[in-house]
Amino acid sequence: MHDMRWLCVAVVVLVVASVTIAAAPATRPAAPRIAVGVEAPDFELPRLTIETSQDGKGAGKVSDEKVRLSSFRGQQPVFIVLSSYT
């Protein structure tokens, strides 16, 4: 009976600890502030091309060619769609 009490206490402590840890806010460094006029960090992505298949439908294909954000500097603004806009 005495061993059963210790087991129950251990289970209660583990449950309380896991709930407390899960409820605690994640600590992460603050995101840097974005200000008007500050250049975006440079990055590189594979170029996406649209190819037409034999049935006439267009399909995107990732090519081996890479494109850097900095290659567009001084041109018209770049608009990147990261999700569906329909």
N, CA, C and O atoms as a Maestro MAE file, in Angstrom:
{
 s_m_m2io_version
 :::
 2.0.0
}

f_m_ct {
 s_m_title
 :::
 protein
 m_atom[344] {
  # First column is atom index #
  i_m_mmod_type
  r_m_x_coord
  r_m_y_coord
  r_m_z_coord
  i_m_residue_number
  s_m_chain_name
  s_m_pdb_residue_name
  s_m_pdb_atom_name
  i_m_atomic_number
  :::
  1 25 0.823 -1.190 0.000 1 A "MET " " N  " 7
  2 3 0.000 0.000 0.000 1 A "MET " " CA " 6
  3 2 0.871 1.260 0.000 1 A "MET " " C  " 6
  4 15 0.578 2.233 -0.695 1 A "MET " " O  " 8
  5 25 1.953 1.222 0.797 2 A "HIS " " N  " 7
  6 3 2.855 2.371 0.897 2 A "HIS " " CA " 6
  7 2 3.512 2.651 -0.455 2 A "HIS " " C  " 6
  8 15 3.687 3.811 -0.828 2 A "HIS " " O  " 8
  9 25 3.882 1.584 -1.200 3 A "ASP " " N  " 7
  10 3 4.495 1.750 -2.516 3 A "ASP " " CA " 6
  11 2 3.513 2.362 -3.506 3 A "ASP " " C  " 6
  12 15 3.913 3.119 -4.391 3 A "ASP " " O  " 8
  13 25 2.254 2.045 -3.366 4 A "MET " " N  " 7
  14 3 1.233 2.571 -4.263 4 A "MET " " CA " 6
  15 2 1.074 4.077 -4.092 4 A "MET " " C  " 6
  16 15 0.832 4.784 -5.070 4 A "MET " " O  " 8
  17 25 1.207 4.580 -2.864 5 A "ARG " " N  " 7
  18 3 1.115 6.027 -2.615 5 A "ARG " " CA " 6
  19 2 2.234 6.768 -3.329 5 A "ARG " " C  " 6
  20 15 2.000 7.812 -3.936 5 A "ARG " " O  " 8
  21 25 3.447 6.235 -3.259 6 A "TRP " " N  " 7
  22 3 4.572 6.883 -3.921 6 A "TRP " " CA " 6
  23 2 4.377 6.897 -5.435 6 A "TRP " " C  " 6
  24 15 4.728 7.866 -6.108 6 A "TRP " " O  " 8
  25 25 3.822 5.829 -5.950 7 A "LEU " " N  " 7
  26 3 3.558 5.779 -7.377 7 A "LEU " " CA " 6
  27 2 2.524 6.828 -7.769 7 A "LEU " " C  " 6
  28 15 2.695 7.510 -8.779 7 A "LEU " " O  " 8
  29 25 1.451 6.968 -6.985 8 A "CYS " " N  " 7
  30 3 0.423 7.979 -7.258 8 A "CYS " " CA " 6
  31 2 0.995 9.388 -7.159 8 A "CYS " " C  " 6
  32 15 0.683 10.242 -7.988 8 A "CYS " " O  " 8
  33 25 1.824 9.636 -6.158 9 A "VAL " " N  " 7
  34 3 2.450 10.947 -6.005 9 A "VAL " " CA " 6
  35 2 3.354 11.237 -7.203 9 A "VAL " " C  " 6
  36 15 3.360 12.355 -7.718 9 A "VAL " " O  " 8
  37 25 4.105 10.249 -7.641 10 A "ALA " " N  " 7
  38 3 5.007 10.446 -8.781 10 A "ALA " " CA " 6
  39 2 4.211 10.755 -10.050 10 A "ALA " " C  " 6
  40 15 4.610 11.612 -10.838 10 A "ALA " " O  " 8
  41 25 3.088 10.060 -10.251 11 A "VAL " " N  " 7
  42 3 2.263 10.305 -11.430 11 A "VAL " " CA " 6
  43 2 1.673 11.708 -11.378 11 A "VAL " " C  " 6
  44 15 1.660 12.404 -12.393 11 A "VAL " " O  " 8
  45 25 1.185 12.137 -10.217 12 A "VAL " " N  " 7
  46 3 0.615 13.477 -10.076 12 A "VAL " " CA " 6
  47 2 1.686 14.534 -10.357 12 A "VAL " " C  " 6
  48 15 1.413 15.509 -11.057 12 A "VAL " " O  " 8
  49 25 2.876 14.362 -9.835 13 A "VAL " " N  " 7
  50 3 3.967 15.320 -10.053 13 A "VAL " " CA " 6
  51 2 4.313 15.396 -11.540 13 A "VAL " " C  " 6
  52 15 4.512 16.488 -12.073 13 A "VAL " " O  " 8
  53 25 4.385 14.239 -12.217 14 A "LEU " " N  " 7
  54 3 4.699 14.246 -13.643 14 A "LEU " " CA " 6
  55 2 3.607 14.930 -14.458 14 A "LEU " " C  " 6
  56 15 3.917 15.664 -15.396 14 A "LEU " " O  " 8
  57 25 2.352 14.711 -14.128 15 A "VAL " " N  " 7
  58 3 1.249 15.340 -14.850 15 A "VAL " " CA " 6
  59 2 1.272 16.849 -14.648 15 A "VAL " " C  " 6
  60 15 1.129 17.608 -15.607 15 A "VAL " " O  " 8
  61 25 1.450 17.286 -13.405 16 A "VAL " " N  " 7
  62 3 1.489 18.722 -13.118 16 A "VAL " " CA " 6
  63 2 2.677 19.368 -13.826 16 A "VAL " " C  " 6
  64 15 2.545 20.457 -14.386 16 A "VAL " " O  " 8
  65 25 3.820 18.716 -13.808 17 A "ALA " " N  " 7
  66 3 5.009 19.273 -14.456 17 A "ALA " " CA " 6
  67 2 4.810 19.375 -15.966 17 A "ALA " " C  " 6
  68 15 5.188 20.379 -16.569 17 A "ALA " " O  " 8
  69 25 4.222 18.353 -16.583 18 A "SER " " N  " 7
  70 3 4.036 18.399 -18.033 18 A "SER " " CA " 6
  71 2 3.010 19.458 -18.435 18 A "SER " " C  " 6
  72 15 3.170 20.108 -19.468 18 A "SER " " O  " 8
  73 25 1.965 19.637 -17.637 19 A "VAL " " N  " 7
  74 3 0.979 20.678 -17.924 19 A "VAL " " CA " 6
  75 2 1.594 22.058 -17.757 19 A "VAL " " C  " 6
  76 15 1.334 22.957 -18.557 19 A "VAL " " O  " 8
  77 25 2.399 22.227 -16.731 20 A "THR " " N  " 7
  78 3 3.053 23.513 -16.480 20 A "THR " " CA " 6
  79 2 4.022 23.857 -17.611 20 A "THR " " C  " 6
  80 15 4.065 25.001 -18.064 20 A "THR " " O  " 8
  81 25 4.782 22.893 -18.057 21 A "ILE " " N  " 7
  82 3 5.739 23.131 -19.142 21 A "ILE " " CA " 6
  83 2 5.005 23.436 -20.438 21 A "ILE " " C  " 6
  84 15 5.417 24.317 -21.193 21 A "ILE " " O  " 8
  85 25 3.913 22.710 -20.702 22 A "ALA " " N  " 7
  86 3 3.158 22.936 -21.938 22 A "ALA " " CA " 6
  87 2 2.474 24.298 -21.935 22 A "ALA " " C  " 6
  88 15 2.314 24.909 -22.991 22 A "ALA " " O  " 8
  89 25 2.070 24.780 -20.766 23 A "ALA " " N  " 7
  90 3 1.367 26.057 -20.685 23 A "ALA " " CA " 6
  91 2 2.313 27.252 -20.670 23 A "ALA " " C  " 6
  92 15 1.885 28.381 -20.911 23 A "ALA " " O  " 8
  93 25 3.581 27.020 -20.394 24 A "ALA " " N  " 7
  94 3 4.548 28.121 -20.324 24 A "ALA " " CA " 6
  95 2 4.763 28.700 -21.714 24 A "ALA " " C  " 6
  96 15 4.865 27.945 -22.681 24 A "ALA " " O  " 8
  97 25 4.834 30.022 -21.839 25 A "PRO " " N  " 7
  98 3 5.066 30.622 -23.156 25 A "PRO " " CA " 6
  99 2 6.451 30.265 -23.672 25 A "PRO " " C  " 6
  100 15 7.418 30.201 -22.912 25 A "PRO " " O  " 8
  101 25 6.529 30.037 -24.960 26 A "ALA " " N  " 7
  102 3 7.817 29.714 -25.567 26 A "ALA " " CA " 6
  103 2 8.711 30.946 -25.520 26 A "ALA " " C  " 6
  104 15 8.276 32.057 -25.826 26 A "ALA " " O  " 8
  105 25 9.940 30.739 -25.138 27 A "THR " " N  " 7
  106 3 10.872 31.862 -25.103 27 A "THR " " CA " 6
  107 2 11.708 31.817 -26.376 27 A "THR " " C  " 6
  108 15 12.386 30.830 -26.659 27 A "THR " " O  " 8
  109 25 11.648 32.874 -27.115 28 A "ARG " " N  " 7
  110 3 12.455 32.996 -28.322 28 A "ARG " " CA " 6
  111 2 12.884 34.440 -28.446 28 A "ARG " " C  " 6
  112 15 12.231 35.336 -27.911 28 A "ARG " " O  " 8
  113 25 13.961 34.670 -29.138 29 A "PRO " " N  " 7
  114 3 14.431 36.046 -29.269 29 A "PRO " " CA " 6
  115 2 13.418 36.890 -30.028 29 A "PRO " " C  " 6
  116 15 12.708 36.397 -30.904 29 A "PRO " " O  " 8
  117 25 13.368 38.144 -29.682 30 A "ALA " " N  " 7
  118 3 12.442 39.065 -30.343 30 A "ALA " " CA " 6
  119 2 12.839 39.240 -31.806 30 A "ALA " " C  " 6
  120 15 14.021 39.326 -32.139 30 A "ALA " " O  " 8
  121 25 11.839 39.289 -32.663 31 A "ALA " " N  " 7
  122 3 12.097 39.487 -34.091 31 A "ALA " " CA " 6
  123 2 12.610 40.910 -34.314 31 A "ALA " " C  " 6
  124 15 12.139 41.852 -33.677 31 A "ALA " " O  " 8
  125 25 13.568 41.058 -35.214 32 A "PRO " " N  " 7
  126 3 14.068 42.409 -35.481 32 A "PRO " " CA " 6
  127 2 12.969 43.264 -36.096 32 A "PRO " " C  " 6
  128 15 12.124 42.766 -36.839 32 A "PRO " " O  " 8
  129 25 12.987 44.538 -35.783 33 A "ARG " " N  " 7
  130 3 11.996 45.476 -36.315 33 A "ARG " " CA " 6
  131 2 12.326 45.793 -37.763 33 A "ARG " " C  " 6
  132 15 13.488 45.958 -38.132 33 A "ARG " " O  " 8
  133 25 11.288 45.872 -38.569 34 A "ILE " " N  " 7
  134 3 11.463 46.227 -39.969 34 A "ILE " " CA " 6
  135 2 11.105 47.693 -40.122 34 A "ILE " " C  " 6
  136 15 10.027 48.119 -39.709 34 A "ILE " " O  " 8
  137 25 11.992 48.456 -40.705 35 A "ALA " " N  " 7
  138 3 11.771 49.886 -40.873 35 A "ALA " " CA " 6
  139 2 11.787 50.235 -42.355 35 A "ALA " " C  " 6
  140 15 12.448 49.572 -43.155 35 A "ALA " " O  " 8
  141 25 11.062 51.266 -42.705 36 A "VAL " " N  " 7
  142 3 11.013 51.742 -44.085 36 A "VAL " " CA " 6
  143 2 12.406 52.193 -44.496 36 A "VAL " " C  " 6
  144 15 13.079 52.906 -43.751 36 A "VAL " " O  " 8
  145 25 12.836 51.779 -45.676 37 A "GLY " " N  " 7
  146 3 14.131 52.189 -46.193 37 A "GLY " " CA " 6
  147 2 15.262 51.233 -45.880 37 A "GLY " " C  " 6
  148 15 16.355 51.383 -46.428 37 A "GLY " " O  " 8
  149 25 15.038 50.253 -45.014 38 A "VAL " " N  " 7
  150 3 16.079 49.285 -44.683 38 A "VAL " " CA " 6
  151 2 16.020 48.156 -45.708 38 A "VAL " " C  " 6
  152 15 14.948 47.614 -45.976 38 A "VAL " " O  " 8
  153 25 17.168 47.804 -46.281 39 A "GLU " " N  " 7
  154 3 17.207 46.753 -47.285 39 A "GLU " " CA " 6
  155 2 16.889 45.399 -46.667 39 A "GLU " " C  " 6
  156 15 17.296 45.100 -45.545 39 A "GLU " " O  " 8
  157 25 16.158 44.595 -47.415 40 A "ALA " " N  " 7
  158 3 15.839 43.236 -46.973 40 A "ALA " " CA " 6
  159 2 17.094 42.381 -47.043 40 A "ALA " " C  " 6
  160 15 17.969 42.636 -47.871 40 A "ALA " " O  " 8
  161 25 17.194 41.372 -46.190 41 A "PRO " " N  " 7
  162 3 18.347 40.472 -46.280 41 A "PRO " " CA " 6
  163 2 18.333 39.728 -47.614 41 A "PRO " " C  " 6
  164 15 17.271 39.372 -48.126 41 A "PRO " " O  " 8
  165 25 19.499 39.503 -48.160 42 A "ASP " " N  " 7
  166 3 19.612 38.830 -49.450 42 A "ASP " " CA " 6
  167 2 19.390 37.331 -49.261 42 A "ASP " " C  " 6
  168 15 19.812 36.761 -48.255 42 A "ASP " " O  " 8
  169 25 18.734 36.696 -50.219 43 A "PHE " " N  " 7
  170 3 18.556 35.252 -50.197 43 A "PHE " " CA " 6
  171 2 18.480 34.742 -51.625 43 A "PHE " " C  " 6
  172 15 18.339 35.517 -52.571 43 A "PHE " " O  " 8
  173 25 18.573 33.433 -51.764 44 A "GLU " " N  " 7
  174 3 18.604 32.800 -53.076 44 A "GLU " " CA " 6
  175 2 17.563 31.682 -53.112 44 A "GLU " " C  " 6
  176 15 17.437 30.916 -52.157 44 A "GLU " " O  " 8
  177 25 16.812 31.591 -54.224 45 A "LEU " " N  " 7
  178 3 15.798 30.557 -54.403 45 A "LEU " " CA " 6
  179 2 15.916 29.962 -55.799 45 A "LEU " " C  " 6
  180 15 16.419 30.621 -56.709 45 A "LEU " " O  " 8
  181 25 15.458 28.726 -55.981 46 A "PRO " " N  " 7
  182 3 15.437 28.175 -57.339 46 A "PRO " " CA " 6
  183 2 14.364 28.865 -58.163 46 A "PRO " " C  " 6
  184 15 13.314 29.236 -57.638 46 A "PRO " " O  " 8
  185 25 14.625 29.038 -59.455 47 A "ARG " " N  " 7
  186 3 13.657 29.686 -60.354 47 A "ARG " " CA " 6
  187 2 12.533 28.699 -60.665 47 A "ARG " " C  " 6
  188 15 12.774 27.521 -60.928 47 A "ARG " " O  " 8
  189 25 11.303 29.205 -60.627 48 A "LEU " " N  " 7
  190 3 10.133 28.419 -60.993 48 A "LEU " " CA " 6
  191 2 9.718 28.809 -62.395 48 A "LEU " " C  " 6
  192 15 9.465 29.983 -62.666 48 A "LEU " " O  " 8
  193 25 9.646 27.840 -63.287 49 A "THR " " N  " 7
  194 3 9.226 28.104 -64.654 49 A "THR " " CA " 6
  195 2 7.886 27.418 -64.900 49 A "THR " " C  " 6
  196 15 7.573 26.414 -64.261 49 A "THR " " O  " 8
  197 25 7.112 27.949 -65.810 50 A "ILE " " N  " 7
  198 3 5.836 27.347 -66.184 50 A "ILE " " CA " 6
  199 2 6.018 26.658 -67.524 50 A "ILE " " C  " 6
  200 15 6.397 27.291 -68.510 50 A "ILE " " O  " 8
  201 25 5.750 25.376 -67.558 51 A "GLU " " N  " 7
  202 3 5.866 24.607 -68.792 51 A "GLU " " CA " 6
  203 2 4.492 24.104 -69.180 51 A "GLU " " C  " 6
  204 15 3.702 23.718 -68.318 51 A "GLU " " O  " 8
  205 25 4.204 24.107 -70.460 52 A "THR " " N  " 7
  206 3 2.931 23.612 -70.960 52 A "THR " " CA " 6
  207 2 3.079 22.144 -71.336 52 A "THR " " C  " 6
  208 15 3.974 21.773 -72.095 52 A "THR " " O  " 8
  209 25 2.198 21.320 -70.799 53 A "SER " " N  " 7
  210 3 2.249 19.894 -71.113 53 A "SER " " CA " 6
  211 2 1.575 19.624 -72.456 53 A "SER " " C  " 6
  212 15 1.048 20.546 -73.078 53 A "SER " " O  " 8
  213 25 1.587 18.382 -72.904 54 A "GLN " " N  " 7
  214 3 1.017 18.027 -74.196 54 A "GLN " " CA " 6
  215 2 -0.483 18.276 -74.245 54 A "GLN " " C  " 6
  216 15 -1.035 18.531 -75.316 54 A "GLN " " O  " 8
  217 25 -1.148 18.205 -73.091 55 A "ASP " " N  " 7
  218 3 -2.596 18.445 -73.084 55 A "ASP " " CA " 6
  219 2 -2.941 19.925 -72.969 55 A "ASP " " C  " 6
  220 15 -4.114 20.276 -72.844 55 A "ASP " " O  " 8
  221 25 -1.938 20.795 -73.009 56 A "GLY " " N  " 7
  222 3 -2.165 22.240 -73.005 56 A "GLY " " CA " 6
  223 2 -2.241 22.880 -71.633 56 A "GLY " " C  " 6
  224 15 -2.466 24.085 -71.527 56 A "GLY " " O  " 8
  225 25 -2.062 22.111 -70.598 57 A "LYS " " N  " 7
  226 3 -2.123 22.671 -69.241 57 A "LYS " " CA " 6
  227 2 -0.733 23.111 -68.798 57 A "LYS " " C  " 6
  228 15 0.267 22.449 -69.075 57 A "LYS " " O  " 8
  229 25 -0.697 24.247 -68.100 58 A "GLY " " N  " 7
  230 3 0.568 24.746 -67.583 58 A "GLY " " CA " 6
  231 2 0.880 24.123 -66.238 58 A "GLY " " C  " 6
  232 15 -0.015 23.892 -65.425 58 A "GLY " " O  " 8
  233 25 2.136 23.856 -66.012 59 A "ALA " " N  " 7
  234 3 2.570 23.287 -64.741 59 A "ALA " " CA " 6
  235 2 3.887 23.934 -64.337 59 A "ALA " " C  " 6
  236 15 4.753 24.174 -65.178 59 A "ALA " " O  " 8
  237 25 4.033 24.213 -63.050 60 A "GLY " " N  " 7
  238 3 5.270 24.800 -62.553 60 A "GLY " " CA " 6
  239 2 6.356 23.756 -62.420 60 A "GLY " " C  " 6
  240 15 6.097 22.619 -62.026 60 A "GLY " " O  " 8
  241 25 7.567 24.149 -62.750 61 A "LYS " " N  " 7
  242 3 8.720 23.258 -62.629 61 A "LYS " " CA " 6
  243 2 9.870 24.044 -62.011 61 A "LYS " " C  " 6
  244 15 10.183 25.151 -62.447 61 A "LYS " " O  " 8
  245 25 10.484 23.471 -61.011 62 A "VAL " " N  " 7
  246 3 11.633 24.106 -60.364 62 A "VAL " " CA " 6
  247 2 12.868 23.781 -61.182 62 A "VAL " " C  " 6
  248 15 13.184 22.614 -61.419 62 A "VAL " " O  " 8
  249 25 13.567 24.831 -61.613 63 A "SER " " N  " 7
  250 3 14.758 24.621 -62.438 63 A "SER " " CA " 6
  251 2 16.012 24.616 -61.563 63 A "SER " " C  " 6
  252 15 15.960 24.911 -60.369 63 A "SER " " O  " 8
  253 25 17.122 24.279 -62.181 64 A "ASP " " N  " 7
  254 3 18.407 24.288 -61.471 64 A "ASP " " CA " 6
  255 2 18.961 25.701 -61.320 64 A "ASP " " C  " 6
  256 15 19.855 25.936 -60.508 64 A "ASP " " O  " 8
  257 25 18.430 26.639 -62.101 65 A "GLU " " N  " 7
  258 3 18.889 28.027 -62.047 65 A "GLU " " CA " 6
  259 2 18.462 28.665 -60.722 65 A "GLU " " C  " 6
  260 15 17.352 28.429 -60.246 65 A "GLU " " O  " 8
  261 25 19.333 29.461 -60.138 66 A "LYS " " N  " 7
  262 3 19.048 30.153 -58.884 66 A "LYS " " CA " 6
  263 2 18.840 31.643 -59.135 66 A "LYS " " C  " 6
  264 15 19.442 32.219 -60.042 66 A "LYS " " O  " 8
  265 25 17.988 32.258 -58.328 67 A "VAL " " N  " 7
  266 3 17.710 33.689 -58.431 67 A "VAL " " CA " 6
  267 2 17.966 34.306 -57.065 67 A "VAL " " C  " 6
  268 15 17.502 33.793 -56.046 67 A "VAL " " O  " 8
  269 25 18.711 35.420 -57.048 68 A "ARG " " N  " 7
  270 3 18.997 36.120 -55.792 68 A "ARG " " CA " 6
  271 2 18.129 37.374 -55.704 68 A "ARG " " C  " 6
  272 15 17.899 38.047 -56.709 68 A "ARG " " O  " 8
  273 25 17.659 37.680 -54.524 69 A "LEU " " N  " 7
  274 3 16.862 38.887 -54.322 69 A "LEU " " CA " 6
  275 2 17.649 40.121 -54.735 69 A "LEU " " C  " 6
  276 15 17.089 41.043 -55.327 69 A "LEU " " O  " 8
  277 25 18.937 40.148 -54.432 70 A "SER " " N  " 7
  278 3 19.761 41.318 -54.733 70 A "SER " " CA " 6
  279 2 19.877 41.577 -56.232 70 A "SER " " C  " 6
  280 15 20.234 42.686 -56.630 70 A "SER " " O  " 8
  281 25 19.585 40.585 -57.075 71 A "SER " " N  " 7
  282 3 19.662 40.801 -58.525 71 A "SER " " CA " 6
  283 2 18.549 41.727 -59.014 71 A "SER " " C  " 6
  284 15 18.617 42.228 -60.136 71 A "SER " " O  " 8
  285 25 17.520 41.963 -58.185 72 A "PHE " " N  " 7
  286 3 16.422 42.854 -58.556 72 A "PHE " " CA " 6
  287 2 16.597 44.265 -58.010 72 A "PHE " " C  " 6
  288 15 15.749 45.126 -58.242 72 A "PHE " " O  " 8
  289 25 17.686 44.512 -57.289 73 A "ARG " " N  " 7
  290 3 17.909 45.839 -56.700 73 A "ARG " " CA " 6
  291 2 17.996 46.898 -57.788 73 A "ARG " " C  " 6
  292 15 18.698 46.720 -58.784 73 A "ARG " " O  " 8
  293 25 17.276 48.007 -57.595 74 A "GLY " " N  " 7
  294 3 17.267 49.091 -58.549 74 A "GLY " " CA " 6
  295 2 16.197 48.946 -59.616 74 A "GLY " " C  " 6
  296 15 16.015 49.851 -60.431 74 A "GLY " " O  " 8
  297 25 15.484 47.823 -59.628 75 A "GLN " " N  " 7
  298 3 14.401 47.621 -60.584 75 A "GLN " " CA " 6
  299 2 13.064 47.890 -59.896 75 A "GLN " " C  " 6
  300 15 13.029 48.367 -58.762 75 A "GLN " " O  " 8
  301 25 11.985 47.588 -60.576 76 A "GLN " " N  " 7
  302 3 10.653 47.760 -60.004 76 A "GLN " " CA " 6
  303 2 10.531 46.878 -58.753 76 A "GLN " " C  " 6
  304 15 11.215 45.860 -58.645 76 A "GLN " " O  " 8
  305 25 9.664 47.265 -57.810 77 A "PRO " " N  " 7
  306 3 9.504 46.459 -56.590 77 A "PRO " " CA " 6
  307 2 9.116 45.018 -56.900 77 A "PRO " " C  " 6
  308 15 8.427 44.733 -57.879 77 A "PRO " " O  " 8
  309 25 9.577 44.128 -56.040 78 A "VAL " " N  " 7
  310 3 9.301 42.705 -56.176 78 A "VAL " " CA " 6
  311 2 8.161 42.349 -55.239 78 A "VAL " " C  " 6
  312 15 8.171 42.738 -54.071 78 A "VAL " " O  " 8
  313 25 7.172 41.609 -55.745 79 A "PHE " " N  " 7
  314 3 6.065 41.156 -54.921 79 A "PHE " " CA " 6
  315 2 6.106 39.637 -54.915 79 A "PHE " " C  " 6
  316 15 6.011 39.012 -55.972 79 A "PHE " " O  " 8
  317 25 6.245 39.036 -53.740 80 A "ILE " " N  " 7
  318 3 6.340 37.591 -53.627 80 A "ILE " " CA " 6
  319 2 5.059 37.071 -52.987 80 A "ILE " " C  " 6
  320 15 4.712 37.479 -51.878 80 A "ILE " " O  " 8
  321 25 4.357 36.181 -53.669 81 A "VAL " " N  " 7
  322 3 3.141 35.558 -53.141 81 A "VAL " " CA " 6
  323 2 3.549 34.246 -52.502 81 A "VAL " " C  " 6
  324 15 4.052 33.349 -53.180 81 A "VAL " " O  " 8
  325 25 3.334 34.131 -51.194 82 A "LEU " " N  " 7
  326 3 3.739 32.925 -50.490 82 A "LEU " " CA " 6
  327 2 2.590 31.972 -50.221 82 A "LEU " " C  " 6
  328 15 2.800 30.887 -49.680 82 A "LEU " " O  " 8
  329 25 1.389 32.357 -50.588 83 A "SER " " N  " 7
  330 3 0.237 31.466 -50.420 83 A "SER " " CA " 6
  331 2 -0.779 31.777 -51.499 83 A "SER " " C  " 6
  332 15 -0.586 32.683 -52.309 83 A "SER " " O  " 8
  333 25 -1.851 31.027 -51.502 84 A "SER " " N  " 7
  334 3 -2.878 31.216 -52.513 84 A "SER " " CA " 6
  335 2 -3.520 32.595 -52.375 84 A "SER " " C  " 6
  336 15 -3.755 33.054 -51.257 84 A "SER " " O  " 8
  337 25 -3.800 33.247 -53.471 85 A "TYR " " N  " 7
  338 3 -4.454 34.554 -53.439 85 A "TYR " " CA " 6
  339 2 -5.844 34.466 -54.052 85 A "TYR " " C  " 6
  340 15 -6.446 35.494 -54.360 85 A "TYR " " O  " 8
  341 25 -6.362 33.257 -54.233 86 A "THR " " N  " 7
  342 3 -7.706 33.095 -54.790 86 A "THR " " CA " 6
  343 2 -8.704 32.830 -53.698 86 A "THR " " C  " 6
  344 15 -9.892 32.665 -53.973 86 A "THR " " O  " 8
  :::
 }
 m_bond[343] {
  # First column is bond index #
  i_m_from
  i_m_to
  i_m_order
  :::
  1 1 2 1
  2 2 3 1
  3 3 4 2
  4 3 5 1
  5 5 6 1
  6 6 7 1
  7 7 8 2
  8 7 9 1
  9 9 10 1
  10 10 11 1
  11 11 12 2
  12 11 13 1
  13 13 14 1
  14 14 15 1
  15 15 16 2
  16 15 17 1
  17 17 18 1
  18 18 19 1
  19 19 20 2
  20 19 21 1
  21 21 22 1
  22 22 23 1
  23 23 24 2
  24 23 25 1
  25 25 26 1
  26 26 27 1
  27 27 28 2
  28 27 29 1
  29 29 30 1
  30 30 31 1
  31 31 32 2
  32 31 33 1
  33 33 34 1
  34 34 35 1
  35 35 36 2
  36 35 37 1
  37 37 38 1
  38 38 39 1
  39 39 40 2
  40 39 41 1
  41 41 42 1
  42 42 43 1
  43 43 44 2
  44 43 45 1
  45 45 46 1
  46 46 47 1
  47 47 48 2
  48 47 49 1
  49 49 50 1
  50 50 51 1
  51 51 52 2
  52 51 53 1
  53 53 54 1
  54 54 55 1
  55 55 56 2
  56 55 57 1
  57 57 58 1
  58 58 59 1
  59 59 60 2
  60 59 61 1
  61 61 62 1
  62 62 63 1
  63 63 64 2
  64 63 65 1
  65 65 66 1
  66 66 67 1
  67 67 68 2
  68 67 69 1
  69 69 70 1
  70 70 71 1
  71 71 72 2
  72 71 73 1
  73 73 74 1
  74 74 75 1
  75 75 76 2
  76 75 77 1
  77 77 78 1
  78 78 79 1
  79 79 80 2
  80 79 81 1
  81 81 82 1
  82 82 83 1
  83 83 84 2
  84 83 85 1
  85 85 86 1
  86 86 87 1
  87 87 88 2
  88 87 89 1
  89 89 90 1
  90 90 91 1
  91 91 92 2
  92 91 93 1
  93 93 94 1
  94 94 95 1
  95 95 96 2
  96 95 97 1
  97 97 98 1
  98 98 99 1
  99 99 100 2
  100 99 101 1
  101 101 102 1
  102 102 103 1
  103 103 104 2
  104 103 105 1
  105 105 106 1
  106 106 107 1
  107 107 108 2
  108 107 109 1
  109 109 110 1
  110 110 111 1
  111 111 112 2
  112 111 113 1
  113 113 114 1
  114 114 115 1
  115 115 116 2
  116 115 117 1
  117 117 118 1
  118 118 119 1
  119 119 120 2
  120 119 121 1
  121 121 122 1
  122 122 123 1
  123 123 124 2
  124 123 125 1
  125 125 126 1
  126 126 127 1
  127 127 128 2
  128 127 129 1
  129 129 130 1
  130 130 131 1
  131 131 132 2
  132 131 133 1
  133 133 134 1
  134 134 135 1
  135 135 136 2
  136 135 137 1
  137 137 138 1
  138 138 139 1
  139 139 140 2
  140 139 141 1
  141 141 142 1
  142 142 143 1
  143 143 144 2
  144 143 145 1
  145 145 146 1
  146 146 147 1
  147 147 148 2
  148 147 149 1
  149 149 150 1
  150 150 151 1
  151 151 152 2
  152 151 153 1
  153 153 154 1
  154 154 155 1
  155 155 156 2
  156 155 157 1
  157 157 158 1
  158 158 159 1
  159 159 160 2
  160 159 161 1
  161 161 162 1
  162 162 163 1
  163 163 164 2
  164 163 165 1
  165 165 166 1
  166 166 167 1
  167 167 168 2
  168 167 169 1
  169 169 170 1
  170 170 171 1
  171 171 172 2
  172 171 173 1
  173 173 174 1
  174 174 175 1
  175 175 176 2
  176 175 177 1
  177 177 178 1
  178 178 179 1
  179 179 180 2
  180 179 181 1
  181 181 182 1
  182 182 183 1
  183 183 184 2
  184 183 185 1
  185 185 186 1
  186 186 187 1
  187 187 188 2
  188 187 189 1
  189 189 190 1
  190 190 191 1
  191 191 192 2
  192 191 193 1
  193 193 194 1
  194 194 195 1
  195 195 196 2
  196 195 197 1
  197 197 198 1
  198 198 199 1
  199 199 200 2
  200 199 201 1
  201 201 202 1
  202 202 203 1
  203 203 204 2
  204 203 205 1
  205 205 206 1
  206 206 207 1
  207 207 208 2
  208 207 209 1
  209 209 210 1
  210 210 211 1
  211 211 212 2
  212 211 213 1
  213 213 214 1
  214 214 215 1
  215 215 216 2
  216 215 217 1
  217 217 218 1
  218 218 219 1
  219 219 220 2
  220 219 221 1
  221 221 222 1
  222 222 223 1
  223 223 224 2
  224 223 225 1
  225 225 226 1
  226 226 227 1
  227 227 228 2
  228 227 229 1
  229 229 230 1
  230 230 231 1
  231 231 232 2
  232 231 233 1
  233 233 234 1
  234 234 235 1
  235 235 236 2
  236 235 237 1
  237 237 238 1
  238 238 239 1
  239 239 240 2
  240 239 241 1
  241 241 242 1
  242 242 243 1
  243 243 244 2
  244 243 245 1
  245 245 246 1
  246 246 247 1
  247 247 248 2
  248 247 249 1
  249 249 250 1
  250 250 251 1
  251 251 252 2
  252 251 253 1
  253 253 254 1
  254 254 255 1
  255 255 256 2
  256 255 257 1
  257 257 258 1
  258 258 259 1
  259 259 260 2
  260 259 261 1
  261 261 262 1
  262 262 263 1
  263 263 264 2
  264 263 265 1
  265 265 266 1
  266 266 267 1
  267 267 268 2
  268 267 269 1
  269 269 270 1
  270 270 271 1
  271 271 272 2
  272 271 273 1
  273 273 274 1
  274 274 275 1
  275 275 276 2
  276 275 277 1
  277 277 278 1
  278 278 279 1
  279 279 280 2
  280 279 281 1
  281 281 282 1
  282 282 283 1
  283 283 284 2
  284 283 285 1
  285 285 286 1
  286 286 287 1
  287 287 288 2
  288 287 289 1
  289 289 290 1
  290 290 291 1
  291 291 292 2
  292 291 293 1
  293 293 294 1
  294 294 295 1
  295 295 296 2
  296 295 297 1
  297 297 298 1
  298 298 299 1
  299 299 300 2
  300 299 301 1
  301 301 302 1
  302 302 303 1
  303 303 304 2
  304 303 305 1
  305 305 306 1
  306 306 307 1
  307 307 308 2
  308 307 309 1
  309 309 310 1
  310 310 311 1
  311 311 312 2
  312 311 313 1
  313 313 314 1
  314 314 315 1
  315 315 316 2
  316 315 317 1
  317 317 318 1
  318 318 319 1
  319 319 320 2
  320 319 321 1
  321 321 322 1
  322 322 323 1
  323 323 324 2
  324 323 325 1
  325 325 326 1
  326 326 327 1
  327 327 328 2
  328 327 329 1
  329 329 330 1
  330 330 331 1
  331 331 332 2
  332 331 333 1
  333 333 334 1
  334 334 335 1
  335 335 336 2
  336 335 337 1
  337 337 338 1
  338 338 339 1
  339 339 340 2
  340 339 341 1
  341 341 342 1
  342 342 343 1
  343 343 344 2
  :::
 }
}
